[in-house]
């Protein structure tokens, strides 16, 4: 099944992280066709890509993660049945990662869109750890009935037929809920989507406090604009994050996230 899969990695000025991700894929010795898509041409990204025999380098002429995703998808589906989207701030450390994808597809061929979750990297900050927790709770609890419609753009598998039916990421959204609007739209037209806890990408957001606040605000703004579910009502401290020393800070981060998320929603409501 791996030969039917291609990987698309959108990137922008993060060649050091891109290199780490590509090295993690190279260690698996699977030589899966991988499309690196930069926002604008990047000599550094092209140089990193050239070190691997399974990569194809592309670039857009405009800024926006969804522009990069769409360009990569259009190229990937020419020869492949499935597209795996990975973000450049992730890497794979599970040698069975692609076997898990094969297993899921063999058992759930009727599901055209599915994804996994993020886990912490070693020595990550508390803010990074909280953001990964927040991402996991989105995908675990944001459902309509039994259908998952919020998945992570950095660990997402989509069947080529979805794109062949002219469904693409909204290129007007460059930051904040960039994949959530797309998945919500797919849900509305009847696509079945699923979450698999066995698909895990190690996520290194290296998120600063300023960036964290900006993410919360923009995610709230675009959630209001595109009528997307705001955030899951149920929050728990999951798995490895269940450390007493982190609980207090996580509650503070959560309150800050909710506040700025709602502020973003309010700004959108005022601008209507």
C-alpha positions as CSV (number, residue, x, y, z in Angstrom):
1,X,0.0,0.0,0.0
2,X,2.9,2.4,0.6
3,X,3.6,2.6,-3.1
4,X,0.1,4.2,-3.4
5,X,0.9,6.9,-0.9
6,X,2.7,10.2,-1.4
7,X,3.7,12.8,1.2
8,X,3.2,16.5,1.0
9,X,5.1,18.9,3.3
10,X,4.2,22.6,3.1
11,X,7.1,24.7,4.5
12,X,8.2,28.3,4.8
13,X,11.6,29.5,6.0
14,X,12.2,26.5,8.3
15,X,14.8,24.5,6.5
16,X,16.3,23.2,9.8
17,X,13.0,21.7,10.8
18,X,12.4,20.4,7.3
19,X,15.7,18.6,7.4
20,X,14.8,16.9,10.7
21,X,11.5,15.6,9.3
22,X,13.1,14.4,6.1
23,X,15.9,12.6,8.0
24,X,13.2,10.8,10.1
25,X,11.5,9.6,6.9
26,X,14.8,8.6,5.4
27,X,15.6,6.3,8.3
28,X,12.5,4.3,7.5
29,X,14.0,3.3,4.1
30,X,10.7,3.3,2.3
31,X,11.5,5.9,-0.4
32,X,8.0,7.3,-0.5
33,X,7.5,10.1,-3.0
34,X,7.6,13.3,-1.0
35,X,6.6,16.7,-2.3
36,X,8.3,19.6,-0.5
37,X,6.3,22.8,-1.2
38,X,7.8,26.2,-0.2
39,X,5.9,29.4,0.0
40,X,8.1,31.2,-2.6
41,X,11.3,29.8,-3.8
42,X,13.8,28.9,-1.1
43,X,17.4,28.0,-1.9
44,X,17.8,26.5,1.6
45,X,14.6,24.3,1.2
46,X,15.7,23.2,-2.2
47,X,19.2,22.4,-0.9
48,X,17.7,20.3,2.0
49,X,15.4,18.5,-0.4
50,X,18.2,17.7,-2.8
51,X,19.9,15.5,-0.2
52,X,17.2,12.9,-0.4
53,X,16.4,10.7,-3.4
54,X,12.6,10.5,-2.6
55,X,11.8,14.2,-2.7
56,X,10.4,16.6,-5.3
57,X,10.8,20.3,-4.7
58,X,8.0,22.7,-5.6
59,X,7.2,26.3,-4.6
60,X,4.2,28.7,-4.8
61,X,4.4,32.3,-5.7
62,X,2.2,33.4,-2.8
63,X,2.2,33.0,1.0
64,X,-0.2,30.5,2.6
65,X,0.0,27.0,3.9
66,X,-3.2,26.0,2.0
67,X,-1.7,27.2,-1.3
68,X,1.3,24.9,-0.6
69,X,-1.0,22.0,0.4
70,X,-3.1,22.3,-2.8
71,X,-0.1,22.5,-5.1
72,X,1.4,19.4,-3.5
73,X,-1.9,17.5,-3.6
74,X,-2.4,18.3,-7.3
75,X,1.0,16.8,-8.1
76,X,0.7,13.9,-5.7
77,X,-2.6,12.6,-7.0
78,X,-1.3,12.2,-10.6
79,X,0.3,8.9,-9.6
80,X,-0.9,8.1,-6.1
81,X,-4.1,7.1,-4.4
82,X,-3.5,8.7,-1.0
83,X,-1.8,11.8,0.2
84,X,-0.2,12.1,3.7
85,X,0.2,15.7,4.8
86,X,2.9,16.4,7.3
87,X,3.9,19.8,8.7
88,X,7.5,20.8,8.7
89,X,7.6,21.2,12.5
90,X,6.9,17.4,12.9
91,X,8.9,14.3,12.6
92,X,8.2,10.5,12.7
93,X,9.9,8.3,15.3
94,X,7.7,5.3,15.0
95,X,9.1,2.7,12.6
96,X,5.6,1.2,12.2
97,X,4.0,4.6,11.3
98,X,3.3,3.6,7.6
99,X,2.3,0.1,8.6
100,X,-0.4,1.7,10.8
101,X,-1.6,3.7,7.8
102,X,-1.8,0.5,5.7
103,X,-3.6,-1.3,8.4
104,X,-6.2,1.5,8.8
105,X,-6.8,1.7,5.1
106,X,-7.2,-2.1,4.8
107,X,-9.9,-2.1,7.6
108,X,-11.6,1.2,6.6
109,X,-11.4,1.6,2.9
110,X,-14.7,3.5,2.9
111,X,-13.1,6.3,5.0
112,X,-11.5,8.8,2.7
113,X,-10.1,11.2,5.3
114,X,-8.3,10.2,8.5
115,X,-5.6,11.5,10.7
116,X,-3.6,11.1,13.9
117,X,-2.4,13.3,16.7
118,X,0.7,15.0,18.1
119,X,3.0,14.0,20.9
120,X,5.6,16.0,22.7
121,X,9.3,16.0,21.8
122,X,12.0,15.5,24.4
123,X,12.6,18.6,26.5
124,X,9.7,20.5,25.1
125,X,8.5,23.6,26.9
126,X,5.3,23.6,29.0
127,X,3.7,25.9,26.4
128,X,4.6,23.4,23.6
129,X,3.2,20.6,25.6
130,X,0.0,22.4,26.3
131,X,-0.5,23.3,22.6
132,X,0.0,19.6,21.7
133,X,-2.5,18.6,24.3
134,X,-5.0,21.2,22.9
135,X,-4.5,19.8,19.4
136,X,-5.1,16.2,20.7
137,X,-8.3,17.3,22.4
138,X,-9.6,18.9,19.2
139,X,-9.3,15.7,17.3
140,X,-10.5,13.4,20.1
141,X,-13.6,15.3,21.0
142,X,-14.7,17.5,18.0
143,X,-17.2,15.3,16.4
144,X,-20.6,15.4,14.7
145,X,-22.2,12.2,15.9
146,X,-19.5,9.6,15.5
147,X,-17.8,11.4,12.6
148,X,-14.6,13.2,13.3
149,X,-14.5,16.4,11.3
150,X,-11.6,18.2,13.0
151,X,-8.2,16.6,12.3
152,X,-4.7,17.9,12.4
153,X,-3.2,19.2,9.1
154,X,0.2,18.0,10.2
155,X,-0.8,14.4,10.4
156,X,-3.6,13.9,7.8
157,X,-4.3,11.3,5.1
158,X,-6.7,12.1,2.2
159,X,-7.7,9.8,-0.6
160,X,-7.1,11.2,-4.1
161,X,-10.8,11.0,-5.0
162,X,-11.5,13.9,-2.6
163,X,-9.3,16.2,-4.7
164,X,-10.4,14.7,-8.0
165,X,-13.9,15.8,-7.0
166,X,-12.6,19.3,-6.8
167,X,-12.4,19.6,-3.1
168,X,-9.3,21.7,-2.0
169,X,-8.1,23.7,0.9
170,X,-9.4,27.2,1.0
171,X,-6.4,29.4,-0.1
172,X,-7.9,32.5,1.4
173,X,-7.1,31.1,4.9
174,X,-3.3,31.5,5.4
175,X,-3.2,31.1,9.2
176,X,-5.6,29.9,11.9
177,X,-8.0,27.0,11.3
178,X,-6.4,26.5,7.9
179,X,-7.4,22.9,7.5
180,X,-10.5,23.0,9.8
181,X,-12.6,24.9,7.3
182,X,-11.7,22.3,4.6
183,X,-12.6,19.3,6.9
184,X,-15.8,21.0,8.0
185,X,-16.8,21.5,4.4
186,X,-16.0,17.8,3.6
187,X,-18.2,16.7,6.5
188,X,-21.1,18.8,5.2
189,X,-21.0,17.0,1.8
190,X,-21.0,13.6,3.4
191,X,-17.4,12.4,3.6
192,X,-16.6,10.0,6.4
193,X,-13.6,11.0,8.5
194,X,-11.9,9.3,11.4
195,X,-9.2,9.7,14.0
196,X,-6.6,7.0,14.7
197,X,-4.6,7.2,18.0
198,X,-2.1,4.9,16.4
199,X,-0.9,7.6,14.0
200,X,1.5,9.8,16.0
201,X,3.7,12.6,14.8
202,X,6.2,14.2,17.1
203,X,5.4,17.9,17.1
204,X,7.9,20.7,17.8
205,X,6.0,23.9,17.5
206,X,8.6,25.9,19.5
207,X,5.7,28.3,20.3
208,X,6.5,31.6,21.9
209,X,3.9,33.2,24.2
210,X,3.2,35.9,21.5
211,X,2.7,33.2,18.9
212,X,0.4,31.3,21.2
213,X,-1.8,34.3,21.7
214,X,-1.8,35.1,18.0
215,X,-2.8,31.5,17.1
216,X,-5.7,31.6,19.6
217,X,-7.0,34.9,18.3
218,X,-6.8,33.9,14.6
219,X,-8.3,30.5,15.2
220,X,-11.2,32.2,17.0
221,X,-11.6,34.7,14.2
222,X,-11.6,32.2,11.4
223,X,-13.8,29.8,13.4
224,X,-16.4,32.5,13.6
225,X,-16.0,33.6,9.9
226,X,-16.5,30.0,8.6
227,X,-18.9,28.9,11.3
228,X,-16.6,26.2,12.6
229,X,-17.0,24.6,16.1
230,X,-15.0,26.8,18.5
231,X,-13.3,24.3,20.7
232,X,-14.2,21.0,22.5
233,X,-16.3,21.3,25.6
234,X,-14.5,18.5,27.3
235,X,-11.0,19.0,28.4
236,X,-8.8,16.5,30.2
237,X,-5.1,16.2,30.9
238,X,-4.1,13.2,28.8
239,X,-1.5,10.5,29.1
240,X,2.1,11.7,29.4
241,X,0.9,15.2,30.1
242,X,-0.8,14.2,33.3
243,X,1.9,15.6,35.6
244,X,0.9,17.4,38.7
245,X,3.6,20.0,38.2
246,X,2.1,21.0,34.9
247,X,-1.6,21.1,35.9
248,X,-1.6,24.7,37.2
249,X,0.2,26.1,34.2
250,X,-2.0,24.2,31.8
251,X,-5.1,25.7,33.4
252,X,-3.6,29.2,33.0
253,X,-2.7,28.5,29.3
254,X,-6.2,27.1,28.8
255,X,-7.9,30.2,30.2
256,X,-5.6,32.5,28.1
257,X,-6.4,30.4,25.0
258,X,-10.1,30.6,25.5
259,X,-10.0,34.3,26.2
260,X,-8.1,35.2,23.0
261,X,-10.1,32.7,21.0
262,X,-13.3,34.4,22.1
263,X,-11.8,37.8,21.4
264,X,-11.1,36.7,17.9
265,X,-14.7,35.5,17.5
266,X,-15.9,38.9,18.8
267,X,-13.8,40.9,16.4
268,X,-15.2,38.9,13.5
269,X,-18.8,39.5,14.8
270,X,-18.1,43.3,15.0
271,X,-16.7,43.4,11.4
272,X,-19.8,41.6,9.9
